[in-house]
Amino acid sequence: MQIETLPVDTLRPYPRNARTHSHKQIRQIANSIRRFGFCNPVLIDDQRQIIAGHGRVAAAKLLGMEQVPTVRLSHLSDAEKRAYIIADNRLAERAGWDREILAIELQGLIDLDFEVELTGFETAEVDLILEDARETAGTPSGPEDEIPPYAAGPTISRPGDQWELGQHLLLCGDARDAAAYAELLSDAKAEFVFTDPPFNLPIDGHVCGLGRIHHGNFAMGCGEMNQAQFTWFLEMAFKQMAANTTDG
């Protein structure tokens, strides 16, 4: 195969390309090219129509690159080109991951202070992969992740209870109740909302830490509501959140 460097503007996308690339993915590809270089040439036909590499070409344009390496696949018939465009994307999806080895490699990159997001895995995904690996190995992440046993007896927290945690306040309240927000915030408004609303599904059996951890069900939102009730439940909560946060 001969690599030929061609102007980006002369490469034509395949008009019936079924593979899509989000703006976020294009930026990720661009970040990879910026760090590693353009290591994977674009596959084209004799008319400079792209067969494989639409995302890489879009990323090159985003980076302001004027030329990219290409390889001509002159031996393919029109039918073979159409099939290869689909196969090149579909066959890659069939590959899997050895989660244990992947976790070791990602942790190794983190230990080397490498920008692990350049692998295409986002920080939250990396955290989950590493956490799953630790749980599978039976080793806790650290003392801060060890869950103390629940004390026997009735729950002592009640609606309206409020705690001072340094500069922070914690209120036990109803997210649908305007009075709870007024008690917690007074005349202030929040700039951020971090929320984990219930999914109206039973907790025990769904949130289980690979089967080793069992949690009790919430007081509400554990599968007891029908669709209309659950929709109303969420609407009331989110209306209060919106009313008690700053614009923007």
C-alpha positions in Angstrom: 0.0 0.0 0.0 1.2 3.5 -0.8 0.4 6.4 1.4 -0.5 9.6 -0.5 -0.8 13.0 1.3 -3.8 14.9 -0.2 -5.5 18.2 0.6 -8.4 17.7 3.0 -10.7 19.8 0.8 -10.3 17.5 -2.1 -11.7 14.5 -0.2 -15.4 13.8 -0.8 -17.6 12.1 1.9 -19.6 9.1 0.8 -23.1 10.5 0.4 -24.8 7.4 1.8 -22.5 6.9 4.8 -24.7 5.3 7.5 -22.2 5.9 10.3 -22.7 9.1 12.2 -20.3 11.1 14.4 -21.4 13.5 17.1 -19.6 16.8 17.6 -18.3 15.4 20.9 -16.8 12.4 19.2 -15.2 14.6 16.5 -13.5 16.6 19.3 -12.3 13.4 20.9 -10.8 12.2 17.6 -9.2 15.7 17.1 -7.7 15.5 20.6 -6.2 12.1 19.7 -4.7 13.4 16.5 -3.3 16.4 18.2 -1.5 14.2 20.8 -0.6 11.1 18.8 -0.5 12.4 15.2 -2.5 11.3 12.2 -1.6 7.6 12.6 -4.5 6.0 10.6 -4.7 7.0 7.0 -8.0 7.8 5.3 -9.1 5.1 2.8 -10.4 6.6 -0.5 -11.3 5.5 -4.0 -9.8 6.8 -7.3 -12.3 9.7 -7.3 -11.1 10.7 -3.8 -14.3 9.6 -2.2 -13.9 8.6 1.4 -14.4 4.9 2.1 -13.2 4.8 5.7 -12.2 7.8 7.8 -15.1 10.3 7.7 -14.6 11.0 11.4 -10.8 11.5 11.0 -11.3 13.9 8.1 -13.9 15.9 10.1 -11.4 16.1 13.0 -8.6 17.2 10.7 -10.8 20.1 9.4 -11.6 21.0 13.1 -7.8 21.2 13.7 -7.2 23.3 10.6 -5.1 20.6 8.9 -4.7 21.2 5.2 -3.5 17.7 4.3 -4.0 14.2 5.5 -2.4 10.8 4.6 -4.6 8.6 2.4 -4.5 5.1 0.9 -6.3 4.4 -2.4 -8.4 1.2 -2.6 -8.4 1.0 -6.4 -9.1 -2.7 -6.5 -12.6 -2.5 -5.0 -15.6 -2.6 -7.3 -18.6 -0.3 -6.6 -20.4 -3.0 -4.8 -17.4 -3.9 -2.7 -16.9 -0.3 -1.7 -20.5 0.0 -0.5 -20.1 -3.2 1.5 -16.7 -2.3 3.0 -18.0 1.1 4.2 -20.5 -0.8 6.3 -18.2 -3.7 7.3 -15.4 -1.4 8.4 -17.7 0.2 11.0 -19.8 -2.8 11.9 -16.9 -5.3 12.5 -15.2 -2.9 14.9 -18.4 -2.9 17.0 -18.2 -6.7 17.4 -14.9 -6.5 19.4 -15.2 -6.7 23.2 -13.0 -5.7 26.2 -11.1 -7.8 28.7 -12.2 -5.7 31.6 -9.5 -6.8 34.0 -6.7 -6.0 31.5 -8.4 -2.7 30.5 -8.5 -1.7 34.1 -4.8 -2.5 34.6 -3.9 -0.4 31.5 -6.1 2.5 32.4 -4.7 2.5 36.0 -1.2 2.4 34.6 -1.8 5.5 32.4 -3.2 7.3 35.5 -0.2 6.4 37.5 2.0 7.9 34.7 -0.1 11.1 34.9 -1.2 10.6 31.3 -4.4 12.2 30.0 -6.5 9.1 30.2 -9.4 10.8 28.4 -7.3 10.6 25.2 -8.1 6.9 25.1 -11.8 7.8 24.3 -12.9 6.7 27.8 -14.4 9.6 29.9 -13.4 10.1 33.5 -16.7 8.7 34.8 -16.3 5.6 32.6 -12.8 5.0 33.9 -13.9 5.3 37.5 -16.6 2.7 36.9 -14.2 0.3 35.2 -11.6 0.6 38.0 -14.3 0.3 40.7 -15.7 -2.9 39.0 -12.2 -4.3 38.9 -11.6 -3.6 42.6 -15.0 -5.2 43.5 -14.3 -8.2 41.4 -10.9 -8.6 43.1 -12.6 -8.2 46.5 -10.5 -5.2 47.5 -12.0 -1.9 48.7 -11.0 1.3 47.0 -9.8 2.7 50.3 -11.0 3.3 53.9 -13.2 6.1 52.6 -15.2 3.6 50.5 -15.8 1.0 53.3 -19.5 1.0 54.2 -20.1 0.8 57.9 -22.9 -1.6 59.0 -26.3 0.0 59.7 -27.2 0.3 63.3 -30.2 -1.8 64.4 -33.3 0.0 65.4 -35.6 2.7 64.0 -34.3 5.5 61.8 -33.8 8.6 63.8 -33.8 11.2 61.0 -37.1 13.0 60.5 -38.4 15.5 58.0 -37.3 19.0 59.1 -34.1 17.8 60.8 -31.2 20.0 59.8 -27.4 19.5 60.3 -24.5 21.9 60.1 -21.5 20.3 58.4 -18.8 22.9 58.6 -19.9 25.6 56.1 -22.6 23.3 54.7 -26.2 22.6 55.7 -28.0 19.3 55.3 -31.8 19.2 55.5 -34.0 16.1 55.7 -37.0 17.3 53.6 -39.4 16.7 50.7 -38.0 17.8 47.4 -41.5 18.7 46.3 -42.1 21.0 49.3 -41.4 24.7 48.7 -41.2 25.2 52.5 -38.3 22.8 52.7 -36.3 24.9 50.2 -37.2 28.2 52.1 -36.0 26.6 55.4 -32.7 25.5 53.8 -31.9 28.5 51.6 -33.8 31.4 53.2 -33.7 34.1 50.5 -30.7 32.6 48.6 -30.7 30.6 45.4 -28.6 27.6 44.5 -26.1 27.8 41.6 -25.9 24.1 41.1 -28.2 21.1 41.6 -26.8 17.6 41.9 -29.8 15.3 42.0 -30.4 11.5 41.9 -34.1 11.2 41.5 -35.7 7.7 42.1 -36.4 5.6 39.0 -39.6 4.1 40.5 -37.9 0.7 40.6 -37.2 -1.5 43.6 -33.7 -0.8 44.9 -32.9 -4.3 46.3 -31.9 -6.4 43.3 -31.3 -3.5 41.0 -28.6 -1.6 43.0 -26.6 -4.5 44.3 -22.8 -4.0 43.9 -22.4 -7.1 41.7 -24.6 -9.0 44.1 -22.6 -8.6 47.3 -24.3 -5.5 48.6 -28.0 -5.1 49.3 -29.8 -1.8 50.0 -33.2 -1.1 51.5 -35.9 0.5 49.4 -36.6 4.3 49.4 -39.7 5.6 51.1 -41.0 6.7 47.7 -40.2 6.0 44.1 -39.6 2.3 44.4 -42.1 1.0 41.9 -45.3 1.8 43.7 -46.3 4.6 41.3 -48.0 4.3 37.9 -46.7 6.4 35.0 -49.0 9.4 35.7 -48.2 9.4 39.4 -44.4 9.2 38.8 -44.5 11.9 36.1 -46.3 14.2 38.5 -43.8 13.3 41.3 -40.9 14.3 39.1 -42.6 17.5 37.8 -43.2 18.7 41.3 -39.6 18.1 42.4 -38.0 19.7 39.3 -40.3 22.7 39.4 -39.0 23.4 42.9 -35.4 22.9 41.8 -35.9 25.3 38.9 -37.6 27.9 41.1 -34.7 27.8 43.7 -31.7 28.1 41.3 -30.2 31.0 39.6 -30.7 31.5 35.9 -27.9 30.1 33.7 
